[in-house]
């Protein structure tokens, strides 16, 4: 899966680790979407949906390692989307919310 010289047991173990971590991420993010500031709810929900996509795709990969190249081709655009949804958007919304709360508290910076 990952290239010449790698052991299939290592490849499969990394897939199962990713399945577990993406499941934890999805559950955590969906819970956070319910119990946070309203401005952050859609951000966490979108990240939870992305984690769910990763969960499903890694689960499929666990039983189809011989088709890893196809999986990779399909998931590359999802990975690009993750830069926006999982990393950039939460930071941007958090900064905007921080500024809004500081302004409401009467502090400039």
ZIVEN-V362998 format. One line per field, one symbol per residue. ss: DSSP state (~ for helix, > for strand, _ for the rest). phi: phi as a letter, one per 40 degrees, with the letter a starting at -180 (. if undefined). psi: psi as a letter, one per 20 degrees, with the letter a starting at -180 (. if undefined). A space follows every 10 residues. Layout:
BEGIN
ss=???
phi=???
psi=???
END
This chain:
BEGIN
ss=_______~~~ ~~~~~~~~~~ ~~~~~~~~~~ ~~~~___~~~ ~~~~~~~~~~ ~~~~~~~~~~ ~~__~~~~~~ ~~~~~~~~~~ ~~~~~~~~~~ ~~~~~~~~~~ ~~~~_____
phi=.chcgccccc dccccccccc cccccccccc ccccbacdcc dccccccccc ccccdccccc cdbadcbccc dccccdcccc ccdcccbccd cccccccdcc cccccgbcb
psi=gjrqiqphhg ghhhghghgg hhgggggghh ghhhlaqhhi ghghgghhgg hhgggghhgg hhjlhikhgg gghhighhhg hhhgghgggh gghggggggg hgghikqg.
END
